[in-house]
């Protein structure tokens, strides 16, 4: 059984995450910290994860490994690559992360408002996907019952 919707954070820079925690709670989300790729993958399999904020380097892997692992799990988790260092600031890293399926990339100097913006975008994305799925279901039912048949 999958747990409550949450935000996972794999970061050495935890100063801003304390500030972000209360904002997330006001939106009904929980913030959980992870230290390794293994912990993040376990959470993706067991929890209903909306967003993962992941530094480009983890103790036992990279954001690329996490993106690959996330594709194997039946979820719509959004992975956001972060970096407390300037190595994520170059355009090549940004493009590579996006090409591999990252939802977004937060560069050095990001703060609580940047994190909140990404979470809001993820929530809106999730809401749009749910609405589209409901619409497809309604349309399929109408068609199956002859209401739209020619």
N, C-alpha and C positions, 0 to 999 in steps of 0.2 A: 504494500500500500504506500502511495506517495504522500509525503507530508505537506505542510502549509507552504504557500508561495513565499519565496524568500530571495534575498540577494546574497550571493557569495562573494567574498573578498579575499583575494590572495595578494597581499601587499605588505612590504616592509614599512611603508609610510602610513602608520595607523592614526596619525594626528587628526586628519580630516574625517576619518571614518567615525569617530566618536560624535562629532557634530552632525554627521549625516544620519546616524542611527535614529535619533528622535524624529527626523523628517520622514524616514521610511516607516517608522511605527505609526505615524499619523496617517499613512496611506495603507495601513494594514499589512505591511511587509516586515519581515525579520531580516536582520543582517547577521550572517554567520561567517566567521573567518576560517580560512583554510591555509595550510602551510605547504602542501605538496600537491602534485598532480594526482597522486593516488587518492588523497582526501577529496579533491574536487570531483573526480570521476565517480567516487562512491556516492557523493551527494547528488550528482546528476542522475544516477540510477534510482535513488531512494526518495528524492524530494521533488517537489514541484518548483523548480528554480526559474525565475523570470530573467535575471541578469547575473552574469559572473563578471566581476572586475578582476582581471588577472594581469599581473606584471608580465613583461615579456620573458622573464627568466624565473623559473621556480626551482626549488631544491632538486627535484628529480625530473625536470623536463622544461618545456617552453610553452608559450601560448599556442604555438603550432600544434603541439601534441594535444593540448586541450581542445582545440578546434576539431581535430580529427576524432578524438574520443566523443565529443558532443554530437557529431554526425551519426554515431552508432547508437545513440540513445533516442528513443521515440519521444522527443520533446521539441519545443520551440525556444529553447534557452538562447538568450542573446549573450554573446561573449564580447566583452569590451577589454581591449588591450590597454594597459596603463604602464607608465614608467616614471620612476622618481628621478631617472637620469636622462640625459639628453639623447641617448641612443634611439629613443622612439620618436624623436622630433624630426628626423629626416623623412623626406617624402617617400623614399623607397620602402622604408619600414611600414609607413602608413598604407601605401598601396598594396604591399604584400599581405598585410593583415586583412585588409578589406577583400582582396582577391581570394583569400583562404576562407572567407566567410565571417569575419569579425563584424559585429553590429556597429561598432565604433572604435575609435582610438583616442584616448585622452593623453595628451602630451605633458611633458614636464611643466609644472606650475599649475596643474588643474586643482580646483578647489571644490568645496561642498556644492556650490551652485551648479558647477559643471556636472557633477555626479547626479544631482537632482534632475537636471535637464535630461540626461540619458535615461534615467528611470522613468520619467514622464513619457518620453518617446517610446520606451519599451511597453509601458502600460497602454498607450494609445495603439501601438502596433498589435498588441495582444487583443485588445477590444475589437479592432478592425478585423482581425483573423476570425474571431469568434462570430462576429456579425456576418461575415462572408460565409462561414460554414453553415450558419443557421439559414441564410438566404438560399444556399445551394440545396439544403435539405428540404426547405419549403418548396422550392422550384421542382425538385425531383419528385416530391409527393404529389404535387399538382399534375405533373406530366404522367406519372404512374397511374393516377386515378382518372385519366382521360380528360381532365379539365383543359389541358393545353394540346391534346392530340388533334391532328387535322382531320 
